[in-house]
Amino acid sequence: MTSDSTENARAVFAHMQRMRDHILSGRGVETAWAGKDLTLPQIRALLVLFAIAPCTLKAFAHRSGISGASASQMIDRLVDLGLVDRHQDPDDRRRVVLELTDEARRCTTAHEESVLLRIAELMDMIGPDYAAKWLDVAGEISRVLKRETEDDGHGSNRRIV
């Protein structure tokens, strides 16, 4: 990596942090999880499940980038909190399937809607020309990442969290 690449990466990282902070500081994002007393890793786990459920514990662990044991502990806690259902696959009783409960689905949907609203507000603030450029860049990044995951043999999922 050249020094220009490193400096550009630092600049992109700083911009991404600022956007993330702006997007996640919205009142609706906080409200989605109000009264749940969840940790950030638990919220992230619910958002991963929102994107890929119904799924197996192995698929959840892979998508989350954590070990099977860590995934199992996380899911146990979310089941205890009444946010995840774990049941046997009726077609293959050896397989356990994970799904969000209705309550967790309401929270994750509210979270997603709040995030989308904040992004739409940002797009309005920067105007249609920059918004179109942002979409072009984001699309190209998604294509590159999709190729990378396909080369890795894991493919992509239906929703990016």
N, CA, C and O of each residue as an XYZ file, in Angstrom:
644
protein
N       0.847     -1.173      0.000
C       0.000      0.000      0.000
C       0.892      1.236      0.000
O       1.829      1.345      0.792
N       0.590      2.145     -0.886
C       1.385      3.385     -0.970
C       0.952      4.349      0.128
O      -0.091      4.169      0.755
N       1.774      5.380      0.351
C       1.408      6.358      1.380
C       0.149      7.116      0.978
O      -0.647      7.483      1.842
N      -0.049      7.360     -0.329
C      -1.290      7.997     -0.785
C      -2.500      7.115     -0.474
O      -3.537      7.603     -0.026
N      -2.355      5.811     -0.718
C      -3.444      4.880     -0.427
C      -3.765      4.880      1.062
O      -4.931      4.857      1.457
N      -2.723      4.906      1.880
C      -2.925      4.918      3.331
C      -3.642      6.187      3.763
O      -4.569      6.134      4.571
N      -3.222      7.316      3.235
C      -3.873      8.585      3.596
C      -5.320      8.623      3.101
O      -6.210      9.097      3.806
N      -5.546      8.128      1.899
C      -6.914      8.065      1.382
C      -7.776      7.143      2.240
O      -8.934      7.449      2.526
N      -7.203      6.017      2.645
C      -7.937      5.086      3.510
C      -8.288      5.750      4.842
O      -9.397      5.577      5.348
N      -7.344      6.510      5.411
C      -7.624      7.231      6.659
C      -8.757      8.240      6.467
O      -9.624      8.378      7.330
N      -8.748      8.931      5.351
C      -9.787      9.925      5.080
C     -11.152      9.247      4.920
O     -12.146      9.715      5.476
N     -11.200      8.155      4.168
C     -12.460      7.427      3.986
C     -12.960      6.908      5.333
O     -14.145      7.008      5.648
N     -12.045      6.358      6.116
C     -12.407      5.839      7.435
C     -13.001      6.947      8.305
O     -14.028      6.736      8.951
N     -12.381      8.106      8.329
C     -12.870      9.235      9.129
C     -14.257      9.672      8.650
O     -15.136      9.948      9.467
N     -14.455      9.734      7.327
C     -15.764     10.114      6.793
C     -16.825      9.067      7.155
O     -17.952      9.413      7.509
N     -16.457      7.800      7.063
C     -17.401      6.733      7.386
C     -17.786      6.780      8.865
O     -18.949      6.572      9.211
N     -16.814      7.053      9.736
C     -17.125      7.168     11.163
C     -18.095      8.313     11.416
O     -19.053      8.171     12.176
N     -17.843      9.435     10.783
C     -18.716     10.598     10.970
C     -20.129     10.300     10.468
O     -21.108     10.657     11.123
N     -20.236      9.649      9.309
C     -21.560      9.282      8.795
C     -22.255      8.300      9.738
O     -23.433      8.462     10.056
N     -21.512      7.278     10.182
C     -22.085      6.293     11.112
C     -22.601      6.982     12.368
O     -23.718      6.722     12.815
N     -21.776      7.867     12.938
C     -22.177      8.564     14.149
C     -23.428      9.409     13.916
O     -24.327      9.437     14.756
N     -23.485     10.096     12.774
C     -24.655     10.912     12.453
C     -25.901     10.036     12.292
O     -26.960     10.338     12.842
N     -25.761      8.964     11.544
C     -26.899      8.085     11.265
C     -27.406      7.430     12.541
O     -28.615      7.363     12.763
N     -26.505      6.950     13.375
C     -26.906      6.227     14.585
C     -27.280      7.145     15.738
O     -27.746      6.673     16.775
N     -27.083      8.450     15.575
C     -27.442      9.368     16.648
C     -28.907      9.782     16.569
O     -29.386     10.527     17.424
N     -29.602      9.320     15.581
C     -31.006      9.692     15.426
C     -31.874      9.144     16.536
O     -31.662      8.032     17.019
N     -32.848      9.930     16.934
C     -33.753      9.538     18.018
C     -34.456      8.214     17.727
O     -34.633      7.398     18.631
N     -34.852      7.996     16.495
C     -35.557      6.769     16.141
C     -34.718      5.525     16.336
O     -35.239      4.468     16.692
N     -33.417      5.646     16.105
C     -32.525      4.498     16.292
C     -32.499      4.105     17.763
O     -32.593      2.925     18.099
N     -32.372      5.106     18.644
C     -32.368      4.833     20.086
C     -33.709      4.277     20.533
O     -33.764      3.353     21.344
N     -34.790      4.838     20.007
C     -36.132      4.428     20.391
C     -36.406      2.975     20.014
O     -37.135      2.279     20.721
N     -35.835      2.519     18.923
C     -36.063      1.139     18.478
C     -35.668      0.128     19.551
O     -36.276     -0.937     19.656
N     -34.661      0.457     20.340
C     -34.145     -0.477     21.344
C     -34.493     -0.064     22.775
O     -34.027     -0.692     23.725
N     -35.310      0.990     22.940
C     -35.630      1.524     24.270
C     -36.222      0.442     25.172
O     -37.109     -0.313     24.776
N     -35.703      0.395     26.387
C     -36.220     -0.535     27.384
C     -35.764     -1.968     27.228
O     -36.180     -2.832     27.998
N     -34.920     -2.241     26.253
C     -34.481     -3.625     26.013
C     -33.220     -3.990     26.797
O     -32.950     -5.171     27.014
N     -32.449     -2.990     27.223
C     -31.213     -3.216     27.980
C     -30.287     -4.211     27.273
O     -29.811     -5.178     27.868
N     -30.047     -3.940     25.985
C     -29.197     -4.806     25.168
C     -27.808     -4.208     25.017
O     -27.631     -2.990     25.037
N     -26.840     -5.079     24.868
C     -25.485     -4.634     24.563
C     -25.375     -4.401     23.060
O     -26.208     -4.878     22.290
N     -24.347     -3.668     22.647
C     -24.139     -3.463     21.210
C     -23.935     -4.779     20.464
O     -24.487     -4.945     19.377
N     -23.154     -5.732     21.015
C     -23.034     -7.017     20.309
C     -24.381     -7.747     20.165
O     -24.609     -8.428     19.165
N     -25.262     -7.609     21.149
C     -26.573     -8.251     21.032
C     -27.420     -7.576     19.953
O     -28.120     -8.251     19.198
N     -27.356     -6.248     19.882
C     -28.087     -5.532     18.830
C     -27.540     -5.929     17.464
O     -28.302     -6.169     16.527
N     -26.217     -5.997     17.356
C     -25.614     -6.420     16.083
C     -26.072     -7.823     15.707
O     -26.378     -8.084     14.544
N     -26.122     -8.731     16.686
C     -26.574    -10.103     16.420
C     -28.014    -10.103     15.901
O     -28.341    -10.840     14.971
N     -28.865     -9.283     16.499
C     -30.252     -9.204     16.031
C     -30.329     -8.650     14.614
O     -31.149     -9.096     13.811
N     -29.481     -7.683     14.311
C     -29.463     -7.125     12.953
C     -28.950     -8.140     11.938
O     -29.430     -8.182     10.805
N     -27.981     -8.954     12.335
C     -27.504    -10.031     11.447
C     -28.638    -11.016     11.194
O     -28.894    -11.396     10.051
N     -29.314    -11.425     12.256
C     -30.434    -12.354     12.087
C     -31.550    -11.746     11.237
O     -32.182    -12.444     10.444
N     -31.788    -10.458     11.404
C     -32.786     -9.760     10.597
C     -32.460     -9.909      9.111
O     -33.355    -10.041      8.276
N     -31.180     -9.885      8.799
C     -30.741     -9.974      7.408
C     -30.787    -11.390      6.847
O     -31.036    -11.570      5.655
N     -30.551    -12.398      7.685
C     -30.364    -13.747      7.129
C     -31.341    -14.805      7.644
O     -31.373    -15.909      7.102
N     -32.123    -14.508      8.655
C     -33.023    -15.519      9.229
C     -34.182    -15.818      8.284
O     -34.605    -14.939      7.532
N     -34.696    -17.028      8.309
C     -34.272    -18.127      9.161
C     -32.925    -18.687      8.709
O     -32.620    -18.760      7.519
N     -32.136    -19.078      9.703
C     -30.803    -19.593      9.394
C     -30.357    -20.558     10.480
O     -30.997    -20.680     11.524
N     -29.259    -21.234     10.221
C     -28.673    -22.124     11.207
C     -27.712    -21.335     12.101
O     -27.331    -20.208     11.786
N     -27.335    -21.947     13.209
C     -26.358    -21.330     14.097
C     -25.028    -21.152     13.366
O     -24.349    -20.140     13.541
N     -24.663    -22.128     12.556
C     -23.409    -22.046     11.799
C     -23.421    -20.856     10.835
O     -22.430    -20.133     10.729
N     -24.535    -20.652     10.137
C     -24.639    -19.520      9.210
C     -24.586    -18.202      9.975
O     -23.966    -17.241      9.521
N     -25.239    -18.159     11.137
C     -25.193    -16.947     11.958
C     -23.763    -16.650     12.409
O     -23.309    -15.509     12.331
N     -23.061    -17.672     12.878
C     -21.680    -17.492     13.345
C     -20.800    -16.998     12.202
O     -20.006    -16.073     12.377
N     -20.942    -17.613     11.044
C     -20.124    -17.212      9.886
C     -20.385    -15.765      9.517
O     -19.445    -14.987      9.349
N     -21.654    -15.394      9.389
C     -22.001    -14.023      8.984
C     -21.559    -13.005     10.038
O     -21.214    -11.870      9.708
N     -21.574    -13.420     11.308
C     -21.184    -12.521     12.401
C     -19.673    -12.451     12.583
O     -19.162    -11.541     13.235
N     -18.962    -13.414     12.004
C     -17.511    -13.441     12.153
C     -17.066    -13.865     13.542
O     -16.032    -13.416     14.037
N     -17.851    -14.731     14.167
C     -17.515    -15.208     15.509
C     -17.498    -16.733     15.519
O     -17.998    -17.378     14.598
N     -16.919    -17.297     16.568
C     -16.830    -18.755     16.672
C     -18.209    -19.352     16.932
O     -19.132    -18.656     17.354
N     -18.328    -20.631     16.676
C     -19.584    -21.325     16.948
C     -19.965    -21.267     18.413
O     -21.140    -21.117     18.748
N     -18.972    -21.385     19.292
C     -19.242    -21.331     20.736
C     -19.747    -19.948     21.144
O     -20.697    -19.833     21.918
N     -19.109    -18.898     20.621
C     -19.558    -17.536     20.935
C     -20.951    -17.288     20.383
O     -21.782    -16.659     21.037
N     -21.203    -17.783     19.181
C     -22.527    -17.627     18.580
C     -23.583    -18.338     19.425
O     -24.675    -17.811     19.641
N     -23.254    -19.516     19.892
C     -24.188    -20.282     20.710
C     -24.526    -19.543     22.008
O     -25.687    -19.495     22.413
N     -23.511    -18.969     22.655
C     -23.747    -18.199     23.878
C     -24.612    -16.977     23.597
O     -25.520    -16.667     24.367
N     -24.334    -16.286     22.505
C     -25.110    -15.099     22.148
C     -26.567    -15.471     21.909
O     -27.474    -14.808     22.412
N     -26.786    -16.525     21.147
C     -28.150    -16.947     20.837
C     -28.865    -17.405     22.104
O     -30.045    -17.105     22.283
N     -28.172    -18.124     22.986
C     -28.786    -18.538     24.257
C     -29.330    -17.328     25.009
O     -30.456    -17.351     25.505
N     -28.526    -16.273     25.089
C     -28.934    -15.060     25.809
C     -30.132    -14.398     25.119
O     -31.065    -13.957     25.790
N     -30.112    -14.326     23.786
C     -31.216    -13.707     23.052
C     -32.491    -14.540     23.141
O     -33.591    -13.987     23.143
N     -32.357    -15.859     23.214
C     -33.520    -16.726     23.434
C     -34.087    -16.448     24.826
O     -35.299    -16.305     24.990
N     -33.198    -16.370     25.836
C     -33.637    -16.081     27.208
C     -34.365    -14.741     27.305
O     -35.290    -14.585     28.102
N     -33.940    -13.774     26.486
C     -34.571    -12.448     26.478
C     -35.873    -12.416     25.661
O     -36.562    -11.397     25.619
N     -36.197    -13.542     25.018
C     -37.423    -13.618     24.237
C     -37.333    -12.924     22.884
O     -38.350    -12.521     22.319
N     -36.103    -12.784     22.360
C     -35.908    -12.075     21.101
C     -35.586    -13.003     19.927
O     -35.680    -12.602     18.767
N     -35.210    -14.230     20.232
C     -34.889    -15.213     19.185
C     -35.608    -16.521     19.512
O     -35.639    -16.967     20.658
N     -36.180    -17.117     18.474
C     -36.756    -18.456     18.574
C     -35.762    -19.438     17.977
O     -35.165    -19.181     16.931
N     -35.592    -20.565     18.655
C     -34.704    -21.625     18.170
C     -35.553    -22.893     18.122
O     -36.129    -23.305     19.128
N     -35.621    -23.505     16.941
C     -36.441    -24.712     16.813
C     -35.822    -25.675     15.812
O     -34.961    -25.304     15.015
N     -36.281    -26.915     15.872
C     -35.791    -27.926     14.934
C     -36.391    -27.692     13.559
O     -37.548    -27.294     13.427
N     -35.588    -27.946     12.543
C     -36.053    -27.890     11.163
C     -36.991    -29.080     10.966
O     -36.578    -30.218     11.186
N     -38.242    -28.850     10.557
C     -39.166    -29.969     10.383
C     -38.722    -30.961      9.312
O     -39.120    -32.126      9.342
N     -37.891    -30.502      8.359
C     -37.420    -31.393      7.296
C     -36.146    -32.144      7.673
O     -35.819    -33.156      7.052
N     -35.437    -31.669      8.666
C     -34.188    -32.296      9.106
C     -34.039    -32.030     10.600
O     -33.524    -30.984     10.997
N     -34.485    -32.967     11.425
C     -34.556    -32.757     12.866
C     -33.181    -32.564     13.514
O     -33.102    -32.144     14.668
N     -32.097    -32.866     12.789
C     -30.751    -32.631     13.333
C     -30.374    -31.162     13.253
O     -29.463    -30.712     13.949
N     -31.064    -30.419     12.416
C     -30.760    -29.013     12.170
C     -31.596    -28.103     13.059
O     -32.805    -28.288     13.197
N     -30.934    -27.115     13.662
C     -31.627    -26.118     14.473
C     -31.726    -24.826     13.663
O     -30.746    -24.381     13.066
N     -32.906    -24.238     13.652
C     -33.170    -23.023     12.886
C     -33.393    -21.867     13.858
O     -34.076    -22.008     14.873
N     -32.802    -20.721     13.524
C     -32.942    -19.505     14.325
C     -33.833    -18.520     13.587
O     -33.722    -18.348     12.373
N     -34.722    -17.870     14.343
C     -35.575    -16.823     13.776
C     -35.807    -15.760     14.838
O     -35.757    -16.040     16.035
N     -36.060    -14.547     14.391
C     -36.407    -13.465     15.306
C     -37.843    -13.649     15.786
O     -38.703    -14.123     15.043
N     -38.089    -13.269     17.035
C     -39.466    -13.227     17.517
C     -40.140    -11.993     16.915
O     -39.476    -11.139     16.328
N     -41.442    -11.909     17.064
C     -42.159    -10.741     16.554
C     -41.640     -9.462     17.197
O     -41.499     -8.445     16.518
N     -41.354     -9.497     18.492
C     -40.840     -8.318     19.203
C     -39.492     -7.885     18.627
O     -39.273     -6.697     18.386
N     -38.602     -8.829     18.409
C     -37.288     -8.500     17.843
C     -37.436     -7.980     16.419
O     -36.713     -7.070     16.012
N     -38.363     -8.549     15.665
C     -38.583     -8.085     14.288
C     -39.107     -6.648     14.293
O     -38.726     -5.853     13.434
N     -39.978     -6.304     15.249
C     -40.466     -4.920     15.357
C     -39.308     -3.967     15.658
O     -39.214     -2.893     15.063
N     -38.432     -4.360     16.579
C     -37.289     -3.507     16.944
C     -36.323     -3.336     15.774
O     -35.892     -2.220     15.487
N     -35.984     -4.425     15.103
C     -35.025     -4.344     14.003
C     -35.621     -3.588     12.817
O     -34.907     -2.870     12.118
N     -36.918     -3.745     12.590
C     -37.571     -2.999     11.519
C     -37.571     -1.504     11.836
O     -37.305     -0.682     10.959
N     -37.867     -1.153     13.083
C     -37.839      0.258     13.500
C     -36.427      0.823     13.375
O     -36.245      1.966     12.955
N     -35.434      0.021     13.742
C     -34.033      0.443     13.612
C     -33.712      0.725     12.144
O     -33.168      1.779     11.812
N     -34.050     -0.219     11.274
C     -33.764     -0.063      9.853
C     -34.473      1.168      9.277
O     -33.876      1.926      8.512
N     -35.735      1.366      9.641
C     -36.473      2.527      9.128
C     -35.828      3.832      9.586
O     -35.759      4.791      8.817
N     -35.355      3.876     10.833
C     -34.693      5.082     11.346
C     -33.381      5.344     10.618
O     -33.069      6.485     10.277
N     -32.625      4.293     10.385
C     -31.357      4.435      9.663
C     -31.619      4.910      8.235
O     -30.936      5.807      7.741
N     -32.605      4.309      7.576
C     -32.933      4.718      6.207
C     -33.379      6.176      6.152
O     -33.023      6.898      5.221
N     -34.150      6.608      7.136
C     -34.581      8.001      7.191
C     -33.386      8.938      7.330
O     -33.331      9.969      6.658
N     -32.425      8.594      8.195
C     -31.235      9.429      8.384
C     -30.393      9.473      7.107
O     -29.851     10.522      6.758
N     -30.280      8.347      6.413
C     -29.524      8.323      5.152
C     -30.241      9.176      4.102
O     -29.601      9.930      3.369
N     -31.569      9.054      4.031
C     -32.331      9.871      3.076
C     -32.148     11.352      3.380
O     -32.017     12.161      2.462
N     -32.138     11.711      4.651
C     -31.904     13.114      5.030
C     -30.531     13.580      4.566
O     -30.391     14.687      4.046
N     -29.510     12.731      4.752
C     -28.164     13.073      4.287
C     -28.137     13.261      2.775
O     -27.508     14.190      2.268
N     -28.818     12.379      2.065
C     -28.846     12.476      0.600
C     -29.524     13.777      0.163
O     -29.090     14.421     -0.792
N     -30.583     14.154      0.867
C     -31.237     15.433      0.558
C     -30.294     16.600      0.839
O     -30.264     17.570      0.083
N     -29.524     16.509      1.925
C     -28.604     17.587      2.305
C     -27.487     17.778      1.281
O     -27.072     18.908      1.022
N     -26.998     16.680      0.696
C     -25.882     16.814     -0.247
C     -26.356     17.101     -1.664
O     -25.563     17.494     -2.520
N     -27.630     16.910     -1.912
C     -28.180     17.219     -3.227
C     -28.111     16.050     -4.192
O     -27.372     15.092     -3.964
N     -28.890     16.128     -5.281
C     -29.033     14.991     -6.193
C     -27.742     14.601     -6.926
O     -27.535     13.418     -7.199
N     -26.876     15.558     -7.247
C     -25.654     15.214     -7.973
C     -24.720     14.367     -7.106
O     -24.230     13.326     -7.543
N     -24.480     14.822     -5.877
C     -23.608     14.053     -4.981
C     -24.283     12.752     -4.535
O     -23.612     11.739     -4.339
N     -25.597     12.783     -4.378
C     -26.308     11.561     -4.014
C     -26.137     10.502     -5.105
O     -25.941      9.325     -4.802
N     -26.210     10.914     -6.359
C     -26.021      9.984     -7.477
C     -24.592      9.426     -7.478
O     -24.387      8.236     -7.718
N     -23.608     10.292     -7.208
C     -22.213      9.827     -7.125
C     -22.046      8.842     -5.971
O     -21.366      7.825     -6.106
N     -22.671      9.153     -4.836
C     -22.595      8.273     -3.670
C     -23.165      6.900     -4.022
O     -22.583      5.874     -3.670
N     -24.309      6.882     -4.719
C     -24.914      5.610     -5.136
C     -23.995      4.850     -6.086
O     -23.877      3.629     -5.985
N     -23.343      5.556     -7.005
C     -22.410      4.906     -7.926
C     -21.257      4.257     -7.172
O     -20.917      3.101     -7.423
N     -20.659      5.000     -6.252
C     -19.530      4.474     -5.473
C     -19.990      3.297     -4.611
O     -19.329      2.259     -4.569
N     -21.123      3.461     -3.923
C     -21.632      2.379     -3.068
C     -21.938      1.130     -3.901
O     -21.665      0.010     -3.471
N     -22.497      1.328     -5.077
C     -22.782      0.195     -5.964
C     -21.527     -0.528     -6.392
O     -21.491     -1.758     -6.409
N     -20.489      0.227     -6.740
C     -19.230     -0.397     -7.144
C     -18.598     -1.154     -5.978
O     -18.080     -2.256     -6.160
N     -18.638     -0.574     -4.797
C     -18.102     -1.267     -3.614
C     -18.873     -2.560     -3.389
O     -18.268     -3.594     -3.104
N     -20.193     -2.522     -3.511
C     -20.995     -3.738     -3.340
C     -20.641     -4.800     -4.371
O     -20.557     -5.983     -4.043
N     -20.432     -4.380     -5.620
C     -20.046     -5.348     -6.672
C     -18.704     -5.993     -6.349
O     -18.551     -7.205     -6.501
N     -17.722     -5.196     -5.903
C     -16.398     -5.723     -5.555
C     -16.515     -6.703     -4.388
O     -15.925     -7.783     -4.411
N     -17.279     -6.316     -3.374
C     -17.439     -7.190     -2.204
C     -18.182     -8.475     -2.566
O     -17.871     -9.546     -2.045
N     -19.149     -8.365     -3.447
C     -19.886     -9.554     -3.878
C     -18.950    -10.516     -4.607
O     -18.967    -11.722     -4.359
N     -18.132     -9.969     -5.507
C     -17.153    -10.826     -6.210
C     -16.220    -11.489     -5.208
O     -15.904    -12.672     -5.334
N     -15.784    -10.730     -4.220
C     -14.865    -11.268     -3.212
C     -15.513    -12.407     -2.436
O     -14.872    -13.432     -2.207
N     -16.781    -12.247     -2.022
C     -17.441    -13.313     -1.268
C     -17.745    -14.504     -2.154
O     -17.707    -15.645     -1.692
N     -18.051    -14.255     -3.435
C     -18.283    -15.374     -4.347
C     -16.991    -16.143     -4.572
O     -17.002    -17.373     -4.628
N     -15.874    -15.428     -4.703
C     -14.577    -16.093     -4.849
C     -14.247    -16.909     -3.612
O     -13.579    -17.940     -3.690
N     -14.731    -16.427     -2.456
C     -14.487    -17.091     -1.175
C     -15.420    -18.294     -1.002
O     -15.211    -19.130     -0.123
N     -16.449    -18.371     -1.848
C     -17.379    -19.491     -1.782
C     -18.522    -19.299     -0.797
O     -19.283    -20.239     -0.570
N     -18.673    -18.120     -0.202
C     -19.719    -17.925      0.793
C     -20.901    -17.130      0.285
O     -21.954    -17.153      0.923
N     -20.784    -16.433     -0.819
C     -21.900    -15.689     -1.395
C     -22.378    -14.564     -0.508
O     -21.863    -14.362      0.592
N     -23.357    -13.840     -0.988
C     -23.884    -12.720     -0.217
C     -25.274    -13.053      0.284
O     -25.877    -14.037     -0.144
N     -25.779    -12.240      1.183
C     -27.109    -12.437      1.737
C     -28.055    -11.377      1.199
O     -27.640    -10.462      0.489
N     -29.325    -11.507      1.542
C     -30.338    -10.666      0.920
C     -30.337     -9.232      1.397
O     -30.833     -8.363      0.680
N     -29.804     -8.939      2.572
C     -29.829     -7.584      3.089
C     -28.508     -7.299      3.783
O     -28.014     -8.134      4.541
N     -27.934     -6.139      3.536
C     -26.691     -5.759      4.190
C     -27.043     -5.007      5.454
O     -27.851     -4.079      5.435
N     -26.441     -5.406      6.530
C     -26.732     -4.761      7.810
C     -25.596     -3.850      8.183
O     -25.640     -3.206      9.231
